[in-house]
Amino acid sequence: MQDILSRLGLDVSKGPVSGVYAGRWIASPSGEVTDSVNPTTGKVLGRITAGGRDDYEACVTAAEEAFLRWRALPAPKRGEYVRRCGDALRAKKADLGALVTLEMGKIRAEGEGEVQEMIDIADFAVGLSRQLYGKTMHSERPGHRMYEQWHPLGPIGIISAFNFPVAVWSWNAFIAAVCGDTMIWKPSHDTPLCALAVQRIVNEVMEPDGFGGVFNTIVAPPDPVGEAMLADKRLPLISATGSTRMGRRVGEVVGRRLGRALLELGGNNALLVMDDADLDLALSAVLFGAVGTAGQRCTTTRRVLLHHSIADAFTERLVKAYAQVRVGDPLAAGTLMGPLINPRALAAMNDAVAAVKAHGGKILCGGTTEAPAGLEGGFWVQPTIAQVPSDFPLLKEETFAPLLYLVKVDDLDHAIALQNDVPQGLSSAVFTTRLQSAERFLSCAGSDCGIANVNIGTSGAEIGGAFGGEKETGGGREAGSDSWKAYMRRQTCTINFTNDLPLAQGISFG
Ligand code: UN1
């Protein structure tokens, strides 16, 4: 473990490491010393000195100063820096992936997958750096040219969650960087070492050319630093990933100052299995979607809506498959599910299981908290399936844990209605071999989510598409497609190359 940390430049053996990079490492930040805890063992991985209000000011100053030089660099040159960041990540993929596993608790394959997601978005951003296209319009006035162009926004704030401690930063950071923005990252207090490792990796590329201040990081509690970011008019955009409760606060405070908030919040994702579905496919998709990352993805499958004619047989197979899931040390080969992130997550899962029972739901498997042998200090639950009726009140809530609800439905219309009848709107999937059902699910009267899949599970989206969702998921879009537009300001330009001054709408004035 020490090897992994030291290869990532994190020497935690001599005492707390600095949690603040403001164009340079701040030697003694003014915040409190916090622990990074390994959720597998409950033991401290390393200690970090958090940043205070003054350290935050240093970050803003560094980001503002770097912005003036960074925005002046042609976008394809900025892309070249991001390309080299992607290469630096390729070289550290195994170590950074292992650190994600150590600090967050997802299994090794998923930890490395997360780093791959960073590499993929870096590649995407490099291409994008030559494609930040604006449109040209035909002016209604003779001898006039009209077009739009996109300019960088400025220093932006990125607030990320524990469950994707590195990838979600990169979705924002690499796109924002090619757009010409600089940034301040406030990572989750549960995964500070992952953030500090990433900062060190990009520093290798940025610092030698004096561009350290493009990417800045401050490990700090929500108050006062997080709150200062939200209220800070110097940050035109705050991109925040986390709970709906957190996002509501971000939206309110940023909205009050008429700043921009890009929100990627909770999900309550349903997977519909129709009578004509390929049940083998559906089974694998449910397993990865509900058990993967111990149910701690915002895209996790939380509800499976089963056509009544296949419901019993499918349920039986799913319960059998759950019995095969090896829960244990996420670093060990063969493990499919690691621990939850912290004791609060454990308590939330236990409360939800108790509530399911109290409301008459049937726990088909799991629902207990026994720890694997030798790992009693960690935060363990068993993957859990609850069978509930379609009007079960808890179906509308997101429990960020491996708690899956199975519900029987009459037909596709019933399933779509139920799927949409929750406050969240992130991801959704239908399993069917009937073209008509697939297209109905994707039509405007079908799924109301930001992501709608056919014969693919709810989680594990590729970076090339826009990622995000509707309703209480917050409406933001990150990663691929034209999500880059959120990180730039649009300017409409009209140029008159005549000696007349015709007015639009044919107005004659004087
Ligand atoms: C998240 O859980 O916040 O689609 C992000 C997925 C991943 C990203 C999840 N690519 O499941």
Residues whose N, C-alpha, C, O or C-beta is under 5 A from the ligand:
A	BS01	UN1	F164 Q296 R297 C298 T299 S459 G460 A461
